[in-house]
Amino acid sequence: MHTSYQNFREYLEELKRRDLLVEVKLPINKDNQLGPLVRWQFRGLKSSQRKGWLFTHLTDSRGRTFDASVAISVLGASPAVYAAAMGATDPRDIPHIWEDAIQHPLAPVQVASQGAPVKEVILSKEQLSGEGVDMFPVPVINPGTDAAAYFSSPVWITKDPETGEYNAGTYRAMVKTSRRLGVMILPGQDARTHWQKARRLGKPLEAVLVVSPIPALTVCSVSKLQGSEYGIAGAINQRALELVPAETVDLLIPATAELAIEGYFRTDVLEHEGPFGEYTGFTGSRDYNMIFEVTAITHRKSPVFQAFISEMPPSESSLIRSVGLEAPLRKELRQRLPSSFKDVNLFEESGSNFFLAIQLNSPGLGEAWHALHVANAFTPNFFKWIVVVDEDVDISDLGNMIWAMSYRVQPHRDIEIARGKIGLLDPSAAPLTASAREHFYPGELGCSVILVDATRKWAYPRIALPEQQYMLDAKQIWENLGLPALTVQGTWHAYDLGFWPDDWATDADLAAAGRYLETGSRLAKERTMASYIETGEVVPPPDGA
Amino acid sequence: MHTSYQNFREYLEELKRRDLLVEVKLPINKDNQLGPLVRWQFRGLKSSQRKGWLFTHLTDSRGRTFDASVAISVLGASPAVYAAAMGATDPRDIPHIWEDAIQHPLAPVQVASQGAPVKEVILSKEQLSGEGVDMFPVPVINPGTDAAAYFSSPVWITKDPETGEYNAGTYRAMVKTSRRLGVMILPGQDARTHWQKARRLGKPLEAVLVVSPIPALTVCSVSKLQGSEYGIAGAINQRALELVPAETVDLLIPATAELAIEGYFRTDVLEHEGPFGEYTGFTGSRDYNMIFEVTAITHRKSPVFQAFISEMPPSESSLIRSVGLEAPLRKELRQRLPSSFKDVNLFEESGSNFFLAIQLNSPGLGEAWHALHVANAFTPNFFKWIVVVDEDVDISDLGNMIWAMSYRVQPHRDIEIARGKIGLLDPSAAPLTASAREHFYPGELGCSVILVDATRKWAYPRIALPEQQYMLDAKQIWENLGLPALTVQGTWHAYDLGFWPDDWATDADLAAAGRYLETGSRLAKERTMASYIETGEVVPPPDGA
């Protein structure tokens, strides 16, 4: 059962139907109460208990009240919420929905501006002289840390100045004045390419900041996609995205979004922006970043303003980021390693950025390394640790990863370090006082990545547990004894990993049948002189010794 | 409140009083039911639910019944059980008890044999011609995998043939015949040194296999201690260990143990032993190992036979091993890095062997690397991954470790790989068909270790969370709203890591007060030409740009 959404409000209704929305009607200060309140659910509730939040009675530290509402944590609160955003009911369907949509995008369609929800209210440049962008309840997400109210979940629409190709990307935006935003767009992000091309052409880069489009577009916007976010979002939502022209710039934008802020990025100068608490767990610096000058605002009446909880992981953005990065990477690896690729997992604890697990099924010679190289080449920005494991390792479980890294790796043989990576928001790259160049690409060879082949290099002996049948029999006894209910996690019985000689198997059967003395007697014929301890060479002893 | 134990039975009584013992009176087959049954608690219960087990009605696959009982999982079922074994009530006291005991051992005392519990029944060599060691309910721990019944929790007493120094060590022992055991003693283990010295002297090595002494001696036996296990166990138990002479060999053994098997290790020949499911998670191989010839058995009437659940981690032995290795390592590191050392943690998921975290407090220049080298030099056998982190990283939490390894490490700069380690039970060292030499020390340079400096190399910006006071205020709102109860885990508010300039602090306060437009206006004076994006150099723009 797939659910399509015409607009963001339909999505909130669906969350409500699924009991995945907390509605707060009490007055809440957007500057120092809203962010901390929602954050507690990421610090003190299990993932399965987390929900989306809707605040309908907002105030601020200046005593203002707002006509608009804020919806926050409504995309990445939990796998169940994320599934709802993708129109699915079962989180396990998420990877398939992604892969299908990437393979078969659904082109957007242009519709009439008249009657488009995003055009319900149109404010020209002249009408922005008062509060301007500050008329909306833009929250201060990390009060005491962030330097301003931030658009944490903006969908920035730009076009490549040369090819005309569209991009939708999420880049943090600081509220500076009624008509000026500060925006951080990092190396490797598509809008930065657009900006650099515009700069070379000597003109500004037109853009629209869209807030609260259908959820599929926002999840595409934070993902590392090749191809059009408009088309892939349409495919995810199983409904072609409807677009209308912006008022003051040459761009098509989603017709049913709650809010659109039109304008242009200056390409002549940059301005200090930040600090802002980032998904890495550390505050992102103040640095010279892009200036966005606003030329018009259009919006629905009483708009619902969407924000992210972006912060020290786990957070909303870490879940969204990980799933959005995994989807295109999965496609890439499946294409390159069709016979062995099984799955990937990007651990949220690394900010969904720096610790990647790849699972292969009986990889052929060299395939583990090919997988490591393909993942590393996927983007210059992400993945500091890439670890490839076998099919029997649970890549969602860090303990299982550590087990594989312990007993399937010889560091001198199975690990390579490669340089040349670009460091994004990575405080280990260079001191904060260093130049921007050093931050992104220190020492002329850049940041680095460590590739770990934690697959078995040869046949292994079987897992150190009892045979499955004995475990099942014992479970029956467990239940008969009335012992506490079991919640079985991970491996619970022996399995073969390629090396299990016939005599070992026979002797194990004898032992379970209590006949181990037969084995013990037989082994008296399998002796060597004690020099074996030093030489490793078997020298049969004289008869009778 | 400290509890001392005179003998193993007193300890079981204490477990019972603490509701930490499951007594099974149903008939249970020691060859294929006992191990699987207890194992379920490590596969399906939370650590806090796990207990020790006592089986009083044992049968076997040959239809025998036994006068003896089996106690299993009674030392390492959980931190609460382990604390009881150390005589403590709070698991948090365990490290201190260990450190005190290592610093101040309590010398053992010799007592009269007459009346010693371990001498209640004395069986000479001639009286062993029947069942011999097979008269006891030695369990098959991993039916379907293990080649025989194994002593999984033996305490082997040996003396250095040159210095006379005692050692107590735990080495797996396979029941082969009524009077012969197969024993695996690995490189780097003290008894192996004794064996090698005896071999050079051209004589066998006398030894006694002790079962169920006071719990403190067993935990010392599985630990990596420098110094006498007898003395340290006495100090842990706050009561000097009482010793009596063995009957047929020149060794003093614990007077109150349940069972003692006397004899000698042959040093002229070796014999096939194994396979046996090991703590690594994989089955330990069949290889040429030591032969132990039995010369006498003494025991209490109706002895209680202690066994370990040793298997794929987490298991009983992984908890015991980790605490026992951490204690002496903690002492070593504290001595070498007195101003910065804070704590260590050996993750059970690595078999309590291969993934070690070291926590330092504001380490000085080079101290992170000194800590890595000291830990690496501590033993040639253990620690494949050694990761040193700062004081703000929770070393008991793998997610937090991954976070530190993501944002405080540049692999090319902060990682070293060193060779020369000895591989014990490590299937990644060499194929199973390779020689023993290759298994322990492949490629003439041995196995390897990877050292990771995951400390901050310079001041970092603050943690990306709201200020503590805002979080506390929000928690009040959370409670007023009647939201689900919070179980707070890990970091929940911002803290400083050295870099937090005054203007960032001021602007953050302004933002929380809703005055961020003041900051935005001010920042218009902090601009640079856009060439900064390529050069990283600040070039002030012309006036008014």
Boltz contact constraints between the chains, C-beta under 6 A:
constraints:
  - contact:
      token1: [A, 31]
      token2: [B, 512]
      max_distance: 6.0
  - contact:
      token1: [A, 31]
      token2: [B, 514]
      max_distance: 6.0
  - contact:
      token1: [A, 32]
      token2: [B, 470]
      max_distance: 6.0
  - contact:
      token1: [A, 32]
      token2: [B, 512]
      max_distance: 6.0
  - contact:
      token1: [A, 33]
      token2: [B, 474]
      max_distance: 6.0
  - contact:
      token1: [A, 35]
      token2: [B, 466]
      max_distance: 6.0
  - contact:
      token1: [A, 36]
      token2: [B, 466]
      max_distance: 6.0
  - contact:
      token1: [A, 36]
      token2: [B, 470]
      max_distance: 6.0
  - contact:
      token1: [A, 36]
      token2: [B, 471]
      max_distance: 6.0
  - contact:
      token1: [A, 36]
      token2: [B, 474]
      max_distance: 6.0
  - contact:
      token1: [A, 37]
      token2: [B, 474]
      max_distance: 6.0
  - contact:
      token1: [A, 37]
      token2: [B, 477]
      max_distance: 6.0
  - contact:
      token1: [A, 40]
      token2: [B, 478]
      max_distance: 6.0
  - contact:
      token1: [A, 40]
      token2: [B, 486]
      max_distance: 6.0
  - contact:
      token1: [A, 43]
      token2: [B, 488]
      max_distance: 6.0
  - contact:
      token1: [A, 43]
      token2: [B, 492]
      max_distance: 6.0
  - contact:
      token1: [A, 44]
      token2: [B, 486]
      max_distance: 6.0
  - contact:
      token1: [A, 44]
      token2: [B, 487]
      max_distance: 6.0
  - contact:
      token1: [A, 44]
      token2: [B, 488]
      max_distance: 6.0
  - contact:
      token1: [A, 49]
      token2: [B, 484]
      max_distance: 6.0
  - contact:
      token1: [A, 60]
      token2: [B, 514]
      max_distance: 6.0
  - contact:
      token1: [A, 61]
      token2: [B, 513]
      max_distance: 6.0
  - contact:
      token1: [A, 61]
      token2: [B, 514]
      max_distance: 6.0
  - contact:
      token1: [A, 62]
      token2: [B, 514]
      max_distance: 6.0
  - contact:
      token1: [A, 140]
      token2: [B, 511]
      max_distance: 6.0
  - contact:
      token1: [A, 140]
      token2: [B, 512]
      max_distance: 6.0
  - contact:
      token1: [A, 142]
      token2: [B, 466]
      max_distance: 6.0
  - contact:
      token1: [A, 143]
      token2: [B, 466]
      max_distance: 6.0
  - contact:
      token1: [A, 143]
      token2: [B, 470]
      max_distance: 6.0
  - contact:
      token1: [A, 143]
      token2: [B, 512]
      max_distance: 6.0
  - contact:
      token1: [A, 144]
      token2: [B, 466]
      max_distance: 6.0
  - contact:
      token1: [A, 144]
      token2: [B, 467]
      max_distance: 6.0
  - contact:
      token1: [A, 144]
      token2: [B, 470]
      max_distance: 6.0
  - contact:
      token1: [A, 144]
      token2: [B, 508]
      max_distance: 6.0
  - contact:
      token1: [A, 144]
      token2: [B, 512]
      max_distance: 6.0
  - contact:
      token1: [A, 145]
      token2: [B, 494]
      max_distance: 6.0
  - contact:
      token1: [A, 145]
      token2: [B, 508]
      max_distance: 6.0
  - contact:
      token1: [A, 146]
      token2: [B, 511]
      max_distance: 6.0
  - contact:
      token1: [A, 147]
      token2: [B, 507]
      max_distance: 6.0
  - contact:
      token1: [A, 147]
      token2: [B, 508]
      max_distance: 6.0
  - contact:
      token1: [A, 147]
      token2: [B, 511]
      max_distance: 6.0
  - contact:
      token1: [A, 147]
      token2: [B, 519]
      max_distance: 6.0
  - contact:
      token1: [A, 148]
      token2: [B, 511]
      max_distance: 6.0
  - contact:
      token1: [A, 148]
      token2: [B, 516]
      max_distance: 6.0
  - contact:
      token1: [A, 148]
      token2: [B, 519]
      max_distance: 6.0
  - contact:
      token1: [A, 149]
      token2: [B, 516]
      max_distance: 6.0
  - contact:
      token1: [A, 176]
      token2: [B, 520]
      max_distance: 6.0
  - contact:
      token1: [A, 177]
      token2: [B, 517]
      max_distance: 6.0
  - contact:
      token1: [A, 177]
      token2: [B, 520]
      max_distance: 6.0
  - contact:
      token1: [A, 177]
      token2: [B, 521]
      max_distance: 6.0
  - contact:
      token1: [A, 199]
      token2: [B, 530]
      max_distance: 6.0
  - contact:
      token1: [A, 267]
      token2: [B, 530]
      max_distance: 6.0
  - contact:
      token1: [A, 268]
      token2: [B, 530]
      max_distance: 6.0
  - contact:
      token1: [A, 269]
      token2: [B, 527]
      max_distance: 6.0
  - contact:
      token1: [A, 269]
      token2: [B, 530]
      max_distance: 6.0
  - contact:
      token1: [A, 269]
      token2: [B, 541]
      max_distance: 6.0
  - contact:
      token1: [A, 269]
      token2: [B, 545]
      max_distance: 6.0
  - contact:
      token1: [A, 270]
      token2: [B, 528]
      max_distance: 6.0
  - contact:
      token1: [A, 270]
      token2: [B, 530]
      max_distance: 6.0
  - contact:
      token1: [A, 270]
      token2: [B, 532]
      max_distance: 6.0
  - contact:
      token1: [A, 271]
      token2: [B, 523]
      max_distance: 6.0
  - contact:
      token1: [A, 271]
      token2: [B, 527]
      max_distance: 6.0
  - contact:
      token1: [A, 272]
      token2: [B, 523]
      max_distance: 6.0
  - contact:
      token1: [A, 272]
      token2: [B, 526]
      max_distance: 6.0
  - contact:
      token1: [A, 275]
      token2: [B, 504]
      max_distance: 6.0
  - contact:
      token1: [A, 277]
      token2: [B, 464]
      max_distance: 6.0
  - contact:
      token1: [A, 278]
      token2: [B, 464]
      max_distance: 6.0
  - contact:
      token1: [A, 280]
      token2: [B, 407]
      max_distance: 6.0
  - contact:
      token1: [A, 281]
      token2: [B, 403]
      max_distance: 6.0
  - contact:
      token1: [A, 281]
      token2: [B, 464]
      max_distance: 6.0
  - contact:
      token1: [A, 282]
      token2: [B, 460]
      max_distance: 6.0
  - contact:
      token1: [A, 282]
      token2: [B, 461]
      max_distance: 6.0
  - contact:
      token1: [A, 282]
      token2: [B, 464]
      max_distance: 6.0
  - contact:
      token1: [A, 283]
      token2: [B, 461]
      max_distance: 6.0
  - contact:
      token1: [A, 283]
      token2: [B, 462]
      max_distance: 6.0
  - contact:
      token1: [A, 283]
      token2: [B, 464]
      max_distance: 6.0
  - contact:
      token1: [A, 288]
      token2: [B, 528]
      max_distance: 6.0
  - contact:
      token1: [A, 288]
      token2: [B, 532]
      max_distance: 6.0
  - contact:
      token1: [A, 311]
      token2: [B, 464]
      max_distance: 6.0
  - contact:
      token1: [A, 311]
      token2: [B, 465]
      max_distance: 6.0
  - contact:
      token1: [A, 312]
      token2: [B, 463]
      max_distance: 6.0
  - contact:
      token1: [A, 312]
      token2: [B, 464]
      max_distance: 6.0
  - contact:
      token1: [A, 312]
      token2: [B, 465]
      max_distance: 6.0
  - contact:
      token1: [A, 347]
      token2: [B, 402]
      max_distance: 6.0
  - contact:
      token1: [A, 349]
      token2: [B, 399]
      max_distance: 6.0
  - contact:
      token1: [A, 349]
      token2: [B, 402]
      max_distance: 6.0
  - contact:
      token1: [A, 349]
      token2: [B, 403]
      max_distance: 6.0
  - contact:
      token1: [A, 350]
      token2: [B, 402]
      max_distance: 6.0
  - contact:
      token1: [A, 350]
      token2: [B, 406]
      max_distance: 6.0
  - contact:
      token1: [A, 354]
      token2: [B, 406]
      max_distance: 6.0
  - contact:
      token1: [A, 355]
      token2: [B, 402]
      max_distance: 6.0
  - contact:
      token1: [A, 355]
      token2: [B, 406]
      max_distance: 6.0
  - contact:
      token1: [A, 384]
      token2: [B, 406]
      max_distance: 6.0
  - contact:
      token1: [A, 398]
      token2: [B, 398]
      max_distance: 6.0
  - contact:
      token1: [A, 399]
      token2: [B, 349]
      max_distance: 6.0
  - contact:
      token1: [A, 402]
      token2: [B, 347]
      max_distance: 6.0
  - contact:
      token1: [A, 402]
      token2: [B, 349]
      max_distance: 6.0
  - contact:
      token1: [A, 402]
      token2: [B, 350]
      max_distance: 6.0
  - contact:
      token1: [A, 402]
      token2: [B, 355]
      max_distance: 6.0
  - contact:
      token1: [A, 403]
      token2: [B, 281]
      max_distance: 6.0
  - contact:
      token1: [A, 403]
      token2: [B, 349]
      max_distance: 6.0
  - contact:
      token1: [A, 406]
      token2: [B, 350]
      max_distance: 6.0
  - contact:
      token1: [A, 406]
      token2: [B, 354]
      max_distance: 6.0
  - contact:
      token1: [A, 406]
      token2: [B, 355]
      max_distance: 6.0
  - contact:
      token1: [A, 406]
      token2: [B, 384]
      max_distance: 6.0
  - contact:
      token1: [A, 407]
      token2: [B, 280]
      max_distance: 6.0
  - contact:
      token1: [A, 407]
      token2: [B, 427]
      max_distance: 6.0
  - contact:
      token1: [A, 407]
      token2: [B, 428]
      max_distance: 6.0
  - contact:
      token1: [A, 408]
      token2: [B, 428]
      max_distance: 6.0
  - contact:
      token1: [A, 409]
      token2: [B, 428]
      max_distance: 6.0
  - contact:
      token1: [A, 410]
      token2: [B, 428]
      max_distance: 6.0
  - contact:
      token1: [A, 410]
      token2: [B, 447]
      max_distance: 6.0
  - contact:
      token1: [A, 410]
      token2: [B, 448]
      max_distance: 6.0
  - contact:
      token1: [A, 411]
      token2: [B, 417]
      max_distance: 6.0
  - contact:
      token1: [A, 411]
      token2: [B, 448]
      max_distance: 6.0
  - contact:
      token1: [A, 411]
      token2: [B, 450]
      max_distance: 6.0
  - contact:
      token1: [A, 412]
      token2: [B, 417]
      max_distance: 6.0
  - contact:
      token1: [A, 412]
      token2: [B, 419]
      max_distance: 6.0
  - contact:
      token1: [A, 412]
      token2: [B, 448]
      max_distance: 6.0
  - contact:
      token1: [A, 417]
      token2: [B, 411]
      max_distance: 6.0
  - contact:
      token1: [A, 417]
      token2: [B, 412]
      max_distance: 6.0
  - contact:
      token1: [A, 419]
      token2: [B, 412]
      max_distance: 6.0
  - contact:
      token1: [A, 427]
      token2: [B, 407]
      max_distance: 6.0
  - contact:
      token1: [A, 427]
      token2: [B, 460]
      max_distance: 6.0
  - contact:
      token1: [A, 428]
      token2: [B, 407]
      max_distance: 6.0
  - contact:
      token1: [A, 428]
      token2: [B, 408]
      max_distance: 6.0
  - contact:
      token1: [A, 428]
      token2: [B, 409]
      max_distance: 6.0
  - contact:
      token1: [A, 428]
      token2: [B, 410]
      max_distance: 6.0
  - contact:
      token1: [A, 431]
      token2: [B, 458]
      max_distance: 6.0
  - contact:
      token1: [A, 432]
      token2: [B, 499]
      max_distance: 6.0
  - contact:
      token1: [A, 435]
      token2: [B, 536]
      max_distance: 6.0
  - contact:
      token1: [A, 436]
      token2: [B, 536]
      max_distance: 6.0
  - contact:
      token1: [A, 437]
      token2: [B, 536]
      max_distance: 6.0
  - contact:
      token1: [A, 447]
      token2: [B, 410]
      max_distance: 6.0
  - contact:
      token1: [A, 448]
      token2: [B, 410]
      max_distance: 6.0
  - contact:
      token1: [A, 448]
      token2: [B, 411]
      max_distance: 6.0
  - contact:
      token1: [A, 448]
      token2: [B, 412]
      max_distance: 6.0
  - contact:
      token1: [A, 450]
      token2: [B, 411]
      max_distance: 6.0
  - contact:
      token1: [A, 458]
      token2: [B, 431]
      max_distance: 6.0
  - contact:
      token1: [A, 460]
      token2: [B, 282]
      max_distance: 6.0
  - contact:
      token1: [A, 460]
      token2: [B, 427]
      max_distance: 6.0
  - contact:
      token1: [A, 461]
      token2: [B, 282]
      max_distance: 6.0
  - contact:
      token1: [A, 461]
      token2: [B, 283]
      max_distance: 6.0
  - contact:
      token1: [A, 462]
      token2: [B, 283]
      max_distance: 6.0
  - contact:
      token1: [A, 463]
      token2: [B, 312]
      max_distance: 6.0
  - contact:
      token1: [A, 464]
      token2: [B, 277]
      max_distance: 6.0
  - contact:
      token1: [A, 464]
      token2: [B, 278]
      max_distance: 6.0
  - contact:
      token1: [A, 464]
      token2: [B, 281]
      max_distance: 6.0
  - contact:
      token1: [A, 464]
      token2: [B, 282]
      max_distance: 6.0
  - contact:
      token1: [A, 464]
      token2: [B, 283]
      max_distance: 6.0
  - contact:
      token1: [A, 464]
      token2: [B, 311]
      max_distance: 6.0
  - contact:
      token1: [A, 464]
      token2: [B, 312]
      max_distance: 6.0
  - contact:
      token1: [A, 465]
      token2: [B, 311]
      max_distance: 6.0
  - contact:
      token1: [A, 465]
      token2: [B, 312]
      max_distance: 6.0
  - contact:
      token1: [A, 466]
      token2: [B, 35]
      max_distance: 6.0
  - contact:
      token1: [A, 466]
      token2: [B, 36]
      max_distance: 6.0
  - contact:
      token1: [A, 466]
      token2: [B, 142]
      max_distance: 6.0
  - contact:
      token1: [A, 466]
      token2: [B, 143]
      max_distance: 6.0
  - contact:
      token1: [A, 466]
      token2: [B, 144]
      max_distance: 6.0
  - contact:
      token1: [A, 467]
      token2: [B, 144]
      max_distance: 6.0
  - contact:
      token1: [A, 470]
      token2: [B, 32]
      max_distance: 6.0
  - contact:
      token1: [A, 470]
      token2: [B, 36]
      max_distance: 6.0
  - contact:
      token1: [A, 470]
      token2: [B, 143]
      max_distance: 6.0
  - contact:
      token1: [A, 470]
      token2: [B, 144]
      max_distance: 6.0
  - contact:
      token1: [A, 471]
      token2: [B, 36]
      max_distance: 6.0
  - contact:
      token1: [A, 474]
      token2: [B, 33]
      max_distance: 6.0
  - contact:
      token1: [A, 474]
      token2: [B, 36]
      max_distance: 6.0
  - contact:
      token1: [A, 474]
      token2: [B, 37]
      max_distance: 6.0
  - contact:
      token1: [A, 477]
      token2: [B, 37]
      max_distance: 6.0
  - contact:
      token1: [A, 478]
      token2: [B, 40]
      max_distance: 6.0
  - contact:
      token1: [A, 484]
      token2: [B, 49]
      max_distance: 6.0
  - contact:
      token1: [A, 486]
      token2: [B, 40]
      max_distance: 6.0
  - contact:
      token1: [A, 486]
      token2: [B, 44]
      max_distance: 6.0
  - contact:
      token1: [A, 487]
      token2: [B, 44]
      max_distance: 6.0
  - contact:
      token1: [A, 488]
      token2: [B, 43]
      max_distance: 6.0
  - contact:
      token1: [A, 488]
      token2: [B, 44]
      max_distance: 6.0
  - contact:
      token1: [A, 492]
      token2: [B, 43]
      max_distance: 6.0
  - contact:
      token1: [A, 494]
      token2: [B, 145]
      max_distance: 6.0
  - contact:
      token1: [A, 499]
      token2: [B, 432]
      max_distance: 6.0
  - contact:
      token1: [A, 504]
      token2: [B, 275]
      max_distance: 6.0
  - contact:
      token1: [A, 507]
      token2: [B, 147]
      max_distance: 6.0
  - contact:
      token1: [A, 508]
      token2: [B, 144]
      max_distance: 6.0
  - contact:
      token1: [A, 508]
      token2: [B, 145]
      max_distance: 6.0
  - contact:
      token1: [A, 508]
      token2: [B, 147]
      max_distance: 6.0
  - contact:
      token1: [A, 511]
      token2: [B, 140]
      max_distance: 6.0
  - contact:
      token1: [A, 511]
      token2: [B, 146]
      max_distance: 6.0
  - contact:
      token1: [A, 511]
      token2: [B, 147]
      max_distance: 6.0
  - contact:
      token1: [A, 511]
      token2: [B, 148]
      max_distance: 6.0
  - contact:
      token1: [A, 512]
      token2: [B, 31]
      max_distance: 6.0
  - contact:
      token1: [A, 512]
      token2: [B, 32]
      max_distance: 6.0
  - contact:
      token1: [A, 512]
      token2: [B, 140]
      max_distance: 6.0
  - contact:
      token1: [A, 512]
      token2: [B, 143]
      max_distance: 6.0
  - contact:
      token1: [A, 512]
      token2: [B, 144]
      max_distance: 6.0
  - contact:
      token1: [A, 513]
      token2: [B, 61]
      max_distance: 6.0
  - contact:
      token1: [A, 514]
      token2: [B, 31]
      max_distance: 6.0
  - contact:
      token1: [A, 514]
      token2: [B, 60]
      max_distance: 6.0
  - contact:
      token1: [A, 514]
      token2: [B, 61]
      max_distance: 6.0
  - contact:
      token1: [A, 514]
      token2: [B, 62]
      max_distance: 6.0
  - contact:
      token1: [A, 516]
      token2: [B, 148]
      max_distance: 6.0
  - contact:
      token1: [A, 516]
      token2: [B, 149]
      max_distance: 6.0
  - contact:
      token1: [A, 519]
      token2: [B, 147]
      max_distance: 6.0
  - contact:
      token1: [A, 519]
      token2: [B, 148]
      max_distance: 6.0
  - contact:
      token1: [A, 520]
      token2: [B, 176]
      max_distance: 6.0
  - contact:
      token1: [A, 520]
      token2: [B, 177]
      max_distance: 6.0
  - contact:
      token1: [A, 521]
      token2: [B, 177]
      max_distance: 6.0
  - contact:
      token1: [A, 523]
      token2: [B, 271]
      max_distance: 6.0
  - contact:
      token1: [A, 523]
      token2: [B, 272]
      max_distance: 6.0
  - contact:
      token1: [A, 526]
      token2: [B, 272]
      max_distance: 6.0
  - contact:
      token1: [A, 527]
      token2: [B, 269]
      max_distance: 6.0
  - contact:
      token1: [A, 527]
      token2: [B, 271]
      max_distance: 6.0
  - contact:
      token1: [A, 528]
      token2: [B, 270]
      max_distance: 6.0
  - contact:
      token1: [A, 528]
      token2: [B, 288]
      max_distance: 6.0
  - contact:
      token1: [A, 530]
      token2: [B, 199]
      max_distance: 6.0
  - contact:
      token1: [A, 530]
      token2: [B, 267]
      max_distance: 6.0
  - contact:
      token1: [A, 530]
      token2: [B, 268]
      max_distance: 6.0
  - contact:
      token1: [A, 530]
      token2: [B, 269]
      max_distance: 6.0
  - contact:
      token1: [A, 530]
      token2: [B, 270]
      max_distance: 6.0
  - contact:
      token1: [A, 532]
      token2: [B, 270]
      max_distance: 6.0
  - contact:
      token1: [A, 532]
      token2: [B, 288]
      max_distance: 6.0
  - contact:
      token1: [A, 536]
      token2: [B, 435]
      max_distance: 6.0
  - contact:
      token1: [A, 536]
      token2: [B, 436]
      max_distance: 6.0
  - contact:
      token1: [A, 536]
      token2: [B, 437]
      max_distance: 6.0
  - contact:
      token1: [A, 541]
      token2: [B, 269]
      max_distance: 6.0
  - contact:
      token1: [A, 545]
      token2: [B, 269]
      max_distance: 6.0
